[in-house]
Amino acid sequence: MSDAPFRIGKAQRRLCYSSHKKMSVIRDPSGLVDADRCLAIVFPDKKSRPSKRWFWKLKAAGRIPYRKIGQLTFYDPAEVRRALDRNYGIEATEPGAIPLAKSSKQATARR
């Protein structure tokens, strides 16, 4: 066994060409995957997993990152998760705090 923190196979290894002469190996166990696998990684619970159609609508709207190689579309699950958190995340507030996004009608009705 080597001193590496984890072992990865050839299929999990992605090559990144930073220039024509240099080549580096990125040790990313998830790598690029198709839509089904990305949904399974980002939403592990099968019962609460959204549909592929919903995922494709997000892709078409430009809300999740993807890569096209010929006719094939690939996703990086870590980037998709960050995009979902950025676009659909809701910040928690302290108990009893008034949300900042109140309309003027609601603010005057409380007084």
Phi, psi and omega per residue, in radians:
M1 nan 2.538 3.131
S2 -1.584 3.038 3.123
D3 -1.482 0.083 -3.128
A4 -1.143 2.569 -3.112
P5 -1.132 -0.530 3.059
F6 -2.681 2.728 -3.139
R7 -1.783 2.413 3.094
I8 -2.208 2.625 3.130
G9 -1.567 3.083 -3.126
K10 -1.110 -0.613 -3.103
A11 -1.207 -0.451 -3.107
Q12 -1.605 -0.043 -3.091
R13 -1.626 2.271 3.081
R14 -1.965 2.451 3.111
L15 -1.725 2.408 3.140
C16 -2.135 2.099 3.137
Y17 -1.721 1.861 3.137
S18 -1.460 -0.442 3.029
S19 -2.697 3.116 -3.118
H20 -1.192 -0.489 -3.071
K21 -1.660 -0.549 -3.083
K22 -1.657 2.538 3.058
M23 -2.495 2.250 3.130
S24 -2.197 2.677 3.137
V25 -1.804 2.243 3.093
I26 -1.690 2.132 3.137
R27 -1.587 1.488 -3.123
D28 -2.114 1.900 -3.078
P29 -1.141 -0.435 -3.117
S30 -1.471 -0.833 3.116
G31 1.181 -2.836 3.098
L32 -1.611 2.368 -3.072
V33 -2.353 2.951 3.098
D34 -1.452 3.132 -3.039
A35 -1.098 -0.754 -3.126
D36 -1.061 -0.830 -3.105
R37 -1.183 -0.658 3.123
C38 -1.109 -0.758 3.081
L39 -1.062 -0.704 -3.137
A40 -1.159 -0.585 -3.138
I41 -1.360 -0.779 -3.085
V42 -1.281 -0.628 3.120
F43 -2.105 1.505 -3.044
P44 -1.147 -0.531 -3.126
D45 -1.374 2.044 -3.043
K46 -1.135 -0.569 -3.100
K47 -1.243 -0.551 -3.111
S48 -1.752 0.098 -3.127
R49 -1.259 2.298 3.094
P50 -1.241 2.971 -3.082
S51 -1.401 2.862 3.085
K52 -1.166 -0.574 3.116
R53 -1.084 -0.743 3.094
W54 -1.057 -0.750 -3.139
F55 -1.091 -0.763 3.135
W56 -1.160 -0.600 3.090
K57 -1.138 -0.699 3.077
L58 -1.093 -0.708 3.117
K59 -1.104 -0.791 -3.131
A60 -1.128 -0.587 3.123
A61 -1.385 -0.143 3.137
G62 1.390 0.408 -3.101
R63 -1.626 -0.235 3.054
I64 -2.240 2.498 -3.132
P65 -1.354 2.562 3.099
Y66 -2.638 2.916 3.113
R67 -2.269 2.325 3.099
K68 -1.806 2.242 3.021
I69 -2.185 1.750 -3.020
G70 1.172 -2.180 3.096
Q71 -1.615 -0.108 -3.077
L72 -1.549 2.489 3.109
T73 -2.011 2.263 -3.137
F74 -2.171 2.674 -3.114
Y75 -2.258 2.562 2.980
D76 -1.746 1.949 -3.063
P77 -0.974 -0.623 3.138
A78 -1.164 -0.719 3.113
E79 -1.190 -0.674 3.114
V80 -1.101 -0.748 3.131
R81 -1.085 -0.755 3.112
R82 -1.109 -0.695 3.130
A83 -1.159 -0.689 3.106
L84 -1.151 -0.727 3.100
D85 -1.107 -0.704 -3.120
R86 -1.213 -0.745 -3.056
N87 -1.492 -0.512 -3.026
Y88 -2.163 0.112 -3.131
G89 -1.304 2.470 3.094
I90 -2.067 2.151 -3.121
E91 -1.271 2.397 3.086
A92 -1.320 2.563 3.099
T93 -1.994 2.863 3.098
E94 -1.247 2.627 3.101
P95 -1.055 2.284 3.130
G96 1.513 -0.045 -3.140
A97 -1.365 2.578 3.122
I98 -1.578 2.202 3.117
P99 -1.073 2.575 -3.088
L100 -1.326 -0.413 -3.027
A101 -1.596 0.855 3.084
K102 -1.529 2.481 3.070
S103 -1.369 2.858 -3.094
S104 -1.182 -0.529 3.109
K105 -1.143 -0.738 -3.134
Q106 -1.209 -0.617 -3.132
A107 -1.175 -0.693 -3.141
T108 -1.318 -0.503 3.141
A109 -1.211 -0.500 -3.131
R110 -1.288 -0.443 -3.071
R111 -1.301 nan nan
